[in-house]
């Protein structure tokens, strides 16, 4: 019987990413050079439509 190899997903290096604070308990990390307001609005939009399904 052959063994399956486990897929290893490396976690991103957060020190190389930009932190965006959404509220007092929510933070997201984006690549440097990303528009902060656009990323914040995309996050809030995705969260708002997630609750309507």
N, C-alpha and C positions, 0 to 999 in steps of 0.2 A: 504494500500500500504506500503510495507516495504522499509526502507531506506538502501542504500548501504553504507558500511563503507569505508572510504577513506583509501587508503594505504599510510602509512607514511614511507618514506625512510630517515633514518638518514644520515646526511652528515658526511663524514669522518673527524676526528680530524687532521687537517693539522700540528699541533704542534708535532704530533708523527710520521710524515712522512718526508722523505728527499726531499728537493727541488732541481730540476735539471733545470738549465737555458739553454734553447735551443738557443735563440737569445735575442736581447734587449727587446723584448716584449712578449716572449713565455716562460712560466715556466710550468713544469710538476712536480707532486708529486708522489713518489714511496715509497713503504715500506722500512724500514731500512734493510740494508744487500743486497739490489738489486744492481747488477753491473751497475754503472752509464753509462758507455759507451754503454753497450748493450741496456739499456732503451732508451738512446738518439737515437741510430741507429734504434731501432724498431719504435720510434715515427716518425722519418724522413722518414722511409720506408713506413709506413702507410699513411703519408701525401702525398707522391709522387704518390702512386698508386690510391689514392682517386681522383686525378684530371684527370686521364686517362680514366675514365669510361664514 
